[in-house]
Amino acid sequence: MTNASVREFKMPDVGEGLTEAEILKWYVQPGDTVTDGQVVCEVETAKAAVELPIPYDGVVRALHFPEGTTVDVGTSIIAVEVAGGAAPAQEEAAAAPAPAAEPEQSVEQPAARQPVLVGYGVATSSTRRRPRKQAQDPAAQQAASAVQSELNGHGAAPAAPAVPAAPAAPAAPAQRPLAKPPVRKLAKDLGVDLATVTPTGPDGVVTREDVHAAVAAAQAPQQTAPEAPPAAPAASAPAAQPAAPASYDSARETRIPVKGVRKATAAAMVGSAFTAPHVTEFVTVDVTRTMKLVEELKQDKEFAGLRVNPLLLIAKALLVAIRRNPDINASWDEAAQEIVVKHYVNLGIAAATPRGLIVPNIKDAHARTLPELAASLGELVSTAREGKTSPSAMQGGTVTITNVGVFGVDTGTPLLNPGESAILAVGAIKPQPWVHKGKVKPRQVTTLALSFDHRLVDGELGSKVLADVAAVLEQPKRLITWA
């Protein structure tokens, strides 16, 4: 065996723009024979568990990471010896003539595309960096060093000899940190200078997590350092030394690493809370007629084998309300400074899973009949509980429902799913005293809460949507009259 016959399979981008994944399980071991398309491992991204197939035939030579390790996208995770000699990329490199020496002047060529779950990979980044200019003589380098030394606060360096060839060349300004507009706004809101943040995204892009990590790092010393009276500089010297990790009693506390779904959920919720100005409105409604309709539909042959529950009619009520008030189904484009109104509804359903909260959505829910909607809801919930929800099922949502009533909770103030403008929380349905036809009677009552992004949804629009949902649930016949 030669090194040229060994191919390295790298952690692919599964098509959702994530930067890392955790290896949950290896299905192969060193020495095993694999074939093109064979699943070799299962990984967990920020939102789902995904099986990775190997894109060529060969024999496994090494697994570079054990199970439970979080690996960055683009990092080699398994080595496979393939038949036929050198790998294509290596053969091309060996056959190509050696270029003339030109240090750091040429722009790197894009690497070969890596195999992913569908097709043959995500295209490499289109970001191009300007090649660095090289100082051509020692005098220019010394002059630049003197300027940088003074900028860094080290005092003026010894004067460099004059360089007539470039007398007016100023020091190059610092490169502007790369970050998307929402991330820049988040940094501005939190008072973080992006130039001080260490980027972890592809091509050196600063992510939301980087901004929050910078905030946490800045606050940590303030939270842990005890107040002390002013002291001489020498007395403060010990504080400069790194603090030892805090000890804790493992019998009384359990520390759980934040990763996978929990890490993604935390970042999304913090980003949503600091980006979209939330408003939440509430309404309490008599849903007795809706509950009777649920029981009738269970006996309908059109719903044979389908799960019929109050969530089905609540989802349909929300879809009717969106059709009557289409501006609620929109998103805010910070970069373009535009409101994007969607002419389709991808209805998200918040689902609690063993790995954490996920929000898969039903594509084009507005175009589905009630039996079709029931089938989609049943499939969505069962797939989520099995941990098999695909990344694509959690992309492109436009509005979400979260059913906190299954936990016996009356209502809540839900946070928006990033990129959406509204989320409806449904509380527990309970028998309560209610004035019905002039008399106090026990009725099935629930409380609905609608949170919306006040940048693009005014109070009037939000109120109309919530009132329409309540009206349909109070009088389900409006599903017909308003259709």
N, C-alpha and C positions, 0 to 999 in steps of 0.2 A: 504494500500500500504506500502511496505517496501522498504528500500534503495536497497536491494538485487535484487528487480525486475526491477530496473531502469537501462537501458543500455545507455551508452554515445557513440554517433556516432562522430567520429573524422574526421577532415579535411583530406581527403585521398590525396595521391600522384597520380595524374591522369596518371602517366606513362611517364612523360617527365622530371623527375628529378628536378622539381621546388620545392621551399621551402615555398611558401606562395600563397594565393589566396584571392581575395576580394569577399565578399558576395554581389552579385548584387540584389537578390530578394528571399524572402521567399515565398514558395507556401503553407505553412502550418502555423498554429498558435497553441499555447498551448490549449490542449483539443481535437484537431483533431485526428481522427483515421487514421493510416497509415498502408499500407500493404507492404509486401516484394516486392521491385522493384519500388515502387512509388517514383517519383521525389519530393524531398522536398525543394530544393533550386537551384538557379543558381549562379555559381561563375565564376569569371574572373581570369584566370591565367595570366601569363606574355604575352600570345599570343592569347588566345581564351576564349570565354564564354562556359562554360560546365555545364550541368545539373547533379546534384548528386542524385542518388536513394538511398533510405534507404534499408538496407539489412535484415530487419525483420519486423514482424507485431507488432503493439502496439498502444499506445496512447501518443501523444506528451505532455510532461510535462514542458519543458522549451526550449527556444531558447537563447543560451548563448551570441549571438552577434547580434546587429542590422544590417540592410542593410547598405552597404557602409564601413563596417569594413574589414580591411585586417588581415587575420588570418594565423598563421604558420601551416604548414602541421603537423599533429599529435595532434593538439589541439581540444578538444571536442567542437562541435558547437551546438549539439542538444541532449536533454535527452528524451528517449522514455521508457515508462513503458511497459514491455512485460509480456505476460501471461506465467505461468509455473514457477514462483518463480525466484530463483537467476539466473543470467547470467552464462553461462558455465564457464568462467574464474573465477568468484567469487565462484561458487560451488566447483570447483577443489581446490581453495585456502582454502575453509572452511573444505573440507574433508581431506586435507593433514595434517599429523602430524606436529607440530611445530618443526622446526629444532633447534639443540642446538645452544646456543649463540656463535657466532664467528664473532665479529664485523669487517666489512670491509675486510674480507678475501675471501669470496666467490665471484665468478664472476657472474654478473647479467645474468639471463636467458632471452633469447629474448622474447619480448612480442608477444601476438597473432597477426597474420597478420590482417591488417585492410581491410575492403571491399573497392574496388575501382570500376571504371566504367566497367571493363572487368574482368571476373574471380573472384577470391576472394582475390585480394590484391597484393601489392608489397611486396616482402620478406623484412624482417627487415634487417637493416644494418649488413654486415658481419664483420664490424670493431670490433676488440676485444682489450680491454685495459688490460694491465698487472696490476694485483692487487697490490695496494700499500703495501710496506713493513712497518710493524708497529714497532716502537721502543719498545723494550721489557723492558727497564729499564729507570728510570728517568735520569740517568747519560748520556746515549746515546742521549736522547732528548735534554738535556742541551747543549751537545757538538754541536749537529747539529744546535741548535738555535744560538749559539755563532758564528758559521761559517756564517750562513745566515745573522746575524746582521752585520758582517763585510763586507760581499758582498754588502749589501744594503747601505753601506756608513755611518752607524751609529756609526762607531768606534768599537774598540774591546770590547767585553763584558767581564765580569769577567771570569777569567780562570776557566774552568770546571775541576772537578777532573778527574784524569787519568782513563781510562777505559781499563784495560788490555785485555778484551775479544775482543775488536775491535780497536786496535791501528792504523791500516792503512786504516780504512774506510773513504774515502774522501766524501765531500758533493756530493750528487747526481746531475749530470748535468741537466740543464733545458731541459724539453722535447721539441723535435723539433716540431715546429708548423706543423699541418697537412694542406697540400695544394697540388693541382694538379700541374704538371710541368708547364703548361701555366700560372698559377697564380703566381708561383714562379718567372718565367721569367718577368711577368708584374711588380711584386714587385721590382725585381732587376733593371728593366729599369726605374722605377719611383723613385728609391732610398728609398724604404720602407723596414724597418726591419720587417719581418713577426712576430717576437717575440713580437712586440709592437702592433700588430693588434688584435682587438677583433673579434673572429670568430663568424659567425652567421649560418654557414652551418651545415648540419647534422653531429653528432658526433664530433663537434668542428672543422670542416673543414673551412679553410679560403677561401672565395670566391672572385671573381673579385670585387664585390660590396664592400666588406670589405676593399680591398686595396684602391679603389677609395675614400671611405669614410675616410680612414686614411689620404690620401693626402689632401682631402678637409679640414679636421680638422686641419691639420698642416699649411695649407695656410691661413685659415680664420683669425687667429690673425695677420698675416703679412699684410693682405689686409685691415683690419679694424683699426689696431692700428696706430695712427698718429705718425710721427717721433717726437722725443723729445730729447733735449740736455741731456747729462749725468747728472744724479742727484744722490743724496744720496740714499742709500738703503731704507730709510724710505719713501722717496718721491715716490718710485715705488710701495709701498704697495697697493695703491688703484687699480693698474692695475691687481692685482691677483684676484680681485673679479669678479664674472661672470658679463658680460655685459648684460644690459637689451635688450630684443628683439627690433630690429629696427622697428620704427613705419613708417607707410606709409598711404597715402591718398587713401582710398578705392574708392573714386570717380574718381581718376586719374590712379589707378593701380589695377590690378586683379592678385591675387596669386593663382596658380593652383597646388595642390599637385602632385608630381611626383610619379606615381604608375601604376600598370598594364602594358599595352602594351608600354606606353611611357617610363616607368622605364626600362623595358627589352630592348627596342630599344636603349636607351641611353647607357646602360651597354654594349650591343653587339657592338655598333659602336665605343665606346671608346676602347674596347678590341681589335677590328679589327684594328683600326688605330695604336695602340701601339704594336701590335703583328706582323702583316704582312706588309712587305715593299711594298707599293703600287706603281705601275707604270700605267699610263693611256696614251693610244694612241688614235688618232682621225683620221677619214677619212670622207670626204664628197663625197657623191655618188648620181648619177642620178638614181632615182627609178621610172621613168615614166613607164617603162614596167611592173614593179611590180604592180603599181597602176591599170594598164589596166587589168592585170591578176586577181586582186581582184574583179573588176567589172564583169569579165567573170565568175568567180567561183560563184558569187552570183546568177547567172542564171542557174548554173549547178544543175540538180536534185539530185546529190549525196550530195549536201550541203543544201538541202531543210530543213528549220527549224533550221539551224545552223547559228551562227554569223560568218561572214567572214569579216576580216579587215586586214590592213597591218601587225598587230602584229602576225597574224597566219603565214604569209610567212616569217616574220623576225625570228620567232621561228624555222621554218623549215630550214631556211638558217643557223642558228646557229648550229642546229643538224647536218647538212651536214658538216659544218666546223669542228665540233668536231670529226666526223667520219674520216675525212681526217687528223686530227691532234689530235689523242686520248690522248696525254700526257697533254693537257690542262685540261682534265677532271680528276683532281687529288686533293689530299689534303695533308697537311703537318702534320705528326705525330711527335709532339715535344717529347713525352715521349720515343718513340722507335727510334727517329731520322731516320725516313723513309718517303719516298714519296709514297703515296698510290694512285695508278692509278685505277680509277673506270671503269669497263667494262659495265656500264649502265649509263644512264643520267636521273637524277631526276631534271627536269627543273623547277626552281623557277621563279615565276612571282611576282614582288613587287606590292602590292595592297594597295591603300589608303582606309582606312575604317574610320567610325566615331570614333572608339577607337584608331586609329593610324595606323602606317605602319606595315603590316605583309607580310611575304614572303612564301605563300604556294607553294608546288611544285607538278608537274605532274610526278607521278611515272612511270619509264621506258618509258619516252617520246620518246626515240630513236626507239622504236619498234612500234610506232603508225603510222597509215596512216594519210594522211592529213585530211580527214573527222573526224577520231577519235581524232586527235589533236585539231581540231576546237571544237568538243564536250567537250573535257576536259577543254579547255580554258574557254568556256562559263560557264561551271559548277563551275570552280574554282573562276571566277570573281563574279558570282552571290552569291555563298556561302560566299565569303569574305565580300561582301557588307552587307549581312544580319547578319554578326557577328557570323556565325555558323561554321566557319572553325575549324576542329578538330585539336588537338595537333599533331596527327600523320601526318597530311597533311603538317605540317611545319617542319618535321624532315627529315633528310637524303638528303637534297638538295645537288646537285653537281655543278651546275652553274645557274646563275640568269640573268633575263632580267628586266630592269626597264625602263618603257616608260614615260620619262619626256616630250615627245613631245605633250602629251594630254593637257599640261598646256601652250602650245605655246612657250616652251623653246627650244633653238637650240640644246643644249647638256649639259653635266655636267661631273664631275669627281666622279663617284659613289664609295662608300666604299664597300668592299667585305662583303658578308654575312659570318659570322664566320663559319669556316670549309670548305669553298669553295676557289677555286683558281682564279675564273674569274667572272666578271659581265659585261654585255653589256648594255649600256645606249643608248636609241633611241631618237633622237631629233625630232622636229616638221618637217613635210613634207610640203614644201612650193614651190610655183612656183618661180623659179629664172632664170636669164639669164645663159645659158650654151652652150658651144661649142659642137654642135652635127652635125656630118658629115660635118665638115668644116665651119659651119655657127652658128652664135649666135642665139639661140632660147630659148623660155621659156620652162623650163623643171621642173618636180617635183623632188626636191632635198632635201636630209636630211643629217644630220651629225651623225655618230656613234662614240661612245667612249667605249673602252674596258679597264677596270682596271683589273690588274692581280697581283698575289702574286709573287714577283720577287725572292723569295727563291726557287721556283720550276718551274717557267715559265721564260725562258730567253726572251730577246727582239725579237729574231728571231721567236720563237714559237708564242709569242703574236701577232707579226706582221702578220704572216701567217694566223692565225685564223681570225683576223680582215679583212684582205684582201680577204679571202674566203667568208666571210659573205657579204662584199660589192660586190664581183663579182657575187654572186647568185642574189642579189637584183637588180643589173644592168642588168643582163641577166638571168631571171628566168628559161630559158630552161636548165640551169646548174643543176637544181633540178633533171633533167632526166639524163643528160650526166654524172654527177658526182655520181649519185645514183648507 
